[in-house]
C-alpha cells in the first residue's frame, strides 16, 4: 500500500508537487493556513484539503488520524515559524519530514542598486537611508511592524493579496486609499514597471522569493525604472543548518518511500529548426531541463541554435532513454526534443507511450510544424487539406491524393518527394516545400495544371538535384470531388487480353462480402487481370492488396492495370498459391478467384496465418462448390454463407435489347 503524503502548501511548488502525486495516484492531502489558500488550491483541482492555522499538537493529530506516512513542508521560505511547528508535529507523530526548499537567487548576483538584508529591521534601516517612498512587495503579514519602524518618514505603498485578511492588515498598519494595491499574481516585468511608474516610488522592498515568486521580474523592473531594491534574504539560503531539499530530491524520496514513479519527462517539438520559431513553452522547457535527449542531427542543430550548456545525449527512442535515466538518477527534469511538431512525429508518439507505461508523467509540448508553415506559404486553408506522413514509412500517397482535393505529404527527403511526384496522375498540381522555416527555404513548383507531367525534366530536377534536406509535398487534385466514393469500375475500363476476369456484378458483391476495413490486408489469389485487386485497392488508400498470380500473361496485365489506375497499394506476387504466400504479412481478408487445384492448401494456409481472416471464394461449377463445402465442413467454428448470382446484361441490336446472360457464380464467404 502506498504511503499517504501530507503537503503543507499554499505555494506554487506545493501545488506542483500535489499535481505530480495526483498523476502518480499517490494518496495525499494539502494543508493551507487561510480560506484564500483554500480557494487557490480548489481552483487548481485539489480536493483533499485541511484549512486553518494549527499548532504542532493539532498538526500531529491530523498526521496520526489521517494515516500519513510522509510530510512535505512546502510552505513559503519565509514562513520559518510554520516550518518549525511542522517539524515538531512530524517528530511527535513519528512521521517522515521533508522540507521542500525554493531555489532563490544569491545576494552576489544582485548587482548595483540592489541591497540584500537579513531581516525587516535591517530593511527598515536601509529604507530610512534611501528616503522618499517605497513599494512594499513582501505581503501583508509584517506591514504593521514595518510602518511602526518607518513612521512618517517614508511614504508606503503596498501590493497585497485581494482578500479580507490582507486588507485588514493594511488597515491595522495605517494604510488606506491608493496606498493599497490588492492584486493576485504572478506579475510580469511590464506589470511591475507600470506599478512603479504609477506610484512614483524611489525603491521597492521584496523578499528573495525565487522564480516562483516572480523575483527576477521585480529586479528587472526596478533596474529599468532606475530605482533601488531592498531584498530580504531567504532565511534558508543564509542558514548553515538548512535541511531543505530540491523538488527532484523530494520526488526521489517519495518514490523511495512509496515505490511509485512521479518523475516527469517532457517531450517537445522544436519546430522547423529556426530558433525564432521556438514557442514560449519550448523555451521554458529548455531552461528547466537538466538533460536534453534527441537524434544526433536534432541535438547538434539544437546546440548550434541555442548555445545551451545543458548536457545532451543523442538518444531519441523511449526504451533507450529510460535505460539511461535508470543508470543516471541524478537527472530529474529530462527533455526529449524532436524536430517539427510532436503530434506529427511517430517517434515522439511511441516514446510517449513508453514513458507513460513506465509510470512517468509526460508533459507534451507541440512545436510549430512545417505543415503549418507550408500552408501559410501556399496561402491555403488547412481545414480543407488532408495531411499524410510518408516519412520513414510506406504510405500510399497517390491513393490519398486521388481521394483528396488538397493533400500535404511529409516525405523522407528530396529524392523521395520526387519519386512520389513521379507516380501521381498528370492532372494534379504538385509543389515541393524544401527546408521550410530555415535560411535554405524554397518552394518549387514540380508541376502545375498547365504543364506536362515532367518531374524528371532538366527544368525541375536540375534545380534541386543536390538538395538533401527535408521536403514536403503539396498535391492538388481538382477532380477529387467528382470521383465516385466507391470505385465501381466497369469491365470495359480494364486492360483485358485473354485472361479470365471477375465480372463487375460478381466483383461488386464479392468485395461487399469481404467487408474490407481501412487497414485491411487482402490476398487476391488467382488475381487474373486484377479487377478485384484494383477495385479493392481503390476502396481506401490504406488497404494493402497482394495480387497472387502464376500466369505470365496475367502478370503483365496486372502491371498494366495497376499503372493505369494508380493503385500503388497493390503489390503483385508472381507464383502459385499457397507457396507464393510465404513471407507476406498475415492477411485480414482473402479472395480466392482461382486455386489451381490447391483450394484445401490455400484455405489451410490463410487460416494458419490468421484464423480470423475473412475468406470469400468464387466458384463457377458445382464440383468446385462441393469441394469448398467439404473443406469448410472440417472446421467446427465455420458457418459459411452461400449466394448464387446469375446476372444478365442487355445488348442493343437495332431497335431491340437482347439479353446476354453471364455464367452463374457461387459466392461463398466465411
Buried (B, 14 or more C-beta within 10 A) or exposed (E): EBBBBBBBBBBBBBBBBBBBBBBBEBBBBBBBBBEBBBEBBEEBEBEBBBBEEBEBEEBBBBBBEBEBBBBBBBBBBBBEEBBEBBBBBBEBBEBBBBBBBBBBBEBEEBEEBBBBBEEBEBBBEBBEEBEBBBBBBBBBBBBBEBBEBBEEEBBBBBBBBEBEBBBEBBEEBBBEEEBBBBEEBEBEBEBBBBBBEEBEBBBBBBBBBBBBBBBBBBBBBBBEBEBBBBBBBBBBBEEEEBEBBBBBBBBBBBBEBBEBBBBBBBBBBBBBBBBEBBBEBBEEBBEEBEBBBBBEEBBEBBBEBBEBEBEBBEBBBBEBBBEBBEEEEEBBBBBBBBBBBBEBBEBBBBBBEBBEEBBBBBBBBBBBBBBBBBBEBBEBEBEEBBBBBBBEEEBBBBBBBBBBBBBBBBBBBBBBBBBBBBBBBEEBBBBBBBBBBBEEBBEBEBBEEEBEBBBBBEEBBEBBEEBEBBBBBBBBBEEBEEEEEEBEBEBEBBBBBEBBBBBBBBBBBBBEBBEBEEEBBBBBBBBBBBBBBBBBBBBBBBBBBBBBBBBEEBBBBBBBBBEEBBBBBBBBBBEBBBEBBEEBEBBBBBBBBBBEEBBBBBBBBBBEBBEEBBBBBBBBEEEBBEBBBEBBEEBEEEEBEBEEBEBEBEEEEEEEEEEEEEEEBBBBBB
